[in-house]
Amino acid sequence: MFSGKPLKPTFKCYLPPVQTDVNKTIEPPLRKLEPRLLSGEIVVNEVNFVKKCISTDNSQDDLWGKLICTNFKVSFIPQDPPQKQRTQLFHLLLGEHDIPLTCLDQVVTVNDLKGKKKILSSNQKLKFNPTELILYCKDLRIIRFCFDEAGPESARKVCLAIAHYSHPADIQLLFGFEYQGRRYHESKEERLRSSTQRGGALQVPIFDRSSDWDREIKRTSASEWRVCSVNQKYAISPSLPEHIVVPASLADQDLKQYSSFYNDGRIPMWCWSNRDGSALIRMANITDLQQQRKIEQRIFSAIRKSHPQDSEAVRLELDKGLPTIQEIQSAFAKIRQICVLDPFEETEERWLSSIENSRWLDYVRVFLRQSAEIVYLLDGRNVSVILQEEEDRDLNCVVSSLVQLMLDPHYRSLTGFQSLVQKEWVMAGHRFLDRCNHLKKNDREEDFAKNKAIPPGEDPAGFFPAVWEWSQQFSTKDQTLFNNPMYVGKGSARVQNGEVKTFRRTKKVYSSTVRGTSSLPANGLKGNGERRRSSLVSELKPDFSPVKVESPSDRFFRDWFSQPADQHGVLIPLLMPSHVALWKLFFLRWVSEACIPNGGPITTYHKLSQLVDEIDILQSQLRQYKGSSPGSTPLPSPSAPPSNQRRMYFKATPPCDPSTVPDVFTSSFPFSPVGNLCRRNLQGTPIGKFLNGAKIWLSTETLANDTV
């Protein structure tokens, strides 16, 4: 029997409402929510009507759209296009809401109704329909999606797909191999052309061929060292490069014989030499204790012969004096928990105490102190140093890089720094797959994987681009953001008190036999690790008070700090606790509460870039005036360099157009904290005081002396 009571609707429409007027009905075209796919990229799973949570306080700023999992990234496509561009930067491979699968650390699903929460891994089952998905990223982002209006089965499938593809079981399943395999066939001629052009002035050496090492030997005047190809086709060690630098007096046959006694065949490898002949060498432990003494005598004798003064080398066993990998990982996890995950404590003292108790800053100081001590040995005493670590793939990477940054201004340039990371980390076999947690299995192999799309017998290094190929990710203009306006390059004039100065430090040699003893024993070994950790506490003070018995290392550091710093020479950091600060732009870049609109270091960078650009323009115009032929009329209006040839991202503005801070500027620039997990109860916290200019945080108007 029909009742007069109206029936409740059983279907909810999620389509935009149809706009009507008195004349006609207009059906607005639906915006197709399709991802931008790369060659070889495919959509694995997707779900509609997903909400990306922008704020925890209210949902007004939340975005609705489609969540997509491909074999390369997690992509969220908003239903409504953004009203304005939030950033001036544009990534060539990723959209504003895209996350590479290799960037995901944990995939967490939540069901609020049942009070369940599960961390998903590859090939796991999910027994409940998720209402939320939380993605914890390796770059410290935390991104949350809600499935309140989405189909429960579709939401469950996309969560499982993201977990599965973010941690593959085989390196060949990483998208980079598929992507580059396809590009191999599509651009073989271009690849061969670019390969022949390698080795130019601005190219970053890859150190996968002997010529790169030859140039490095010549650059550092290491005449008693030679390039050795004993590891071609990784014959003696799968984790060393095919070409390494060894003492000239060591024969290839001897190196092959010795390699079987070293951990993973990692024989001693040259890193760097100074102009006076002292060298920095790294090596793994010898596993055969019965052969250890005999092999070390032969190796160390060859290293001694490579020194112009025939000096004995100093060996440092870093395993005995530096934090372990587990301690470093634990400290990083704690500092991440404090800065990103936990609510901030009620008082700034408690928050800063938590930072201190994490030991992260202590470990940073320990590594810097150890590196400064090695600088003293190489530059002050002019002796070679051998860095020894059990596997030679972690601590040695850190210390050797820091030492070379302090000693060699070349590595403080853009090209030089990239070559340093390539040489001491990539080619030296650092366990990136394991340390970055890219693969599912625990026993990860670092051997170079080859893709099926590459013809057999082809050299994979010929088409896999180095990480330094920034043109694959950023436009030419965006790459200029790497340029430091305050960088003092070699040959640049320095001005003191209004006068151009040419400053060069006087070279001294601090013998360990004069006026006291060195902080290191004669054989280069430290039995007490704690003593070595604190050996530079008194040495690296900003002012050195006279002592009755002053060691050579004391005099070295006292002399160094008593003179103006030479930007083209050795640089030693100040290492008092107040000098070592938390890197806020890294640890707090995604924390929206710490984001200062139109403020932060970027405002200083912006102004300095404009000033440097203006100077470059004036210098270019001056060269045009001077370049005119005798008797000719100077150019009436010298032109500035073309915009695409200027080295600063922010260009100088005309006098009639006063410079203003761009709207996109925040203290997190060029990162955007919008859309990352936020926290409540900001009032009265250290971050709140930071935003109000508390003295515990330095002014954001300066780039230097950034302390917690």
Disulfide bonds with the S-S distance in Angstrom:
none
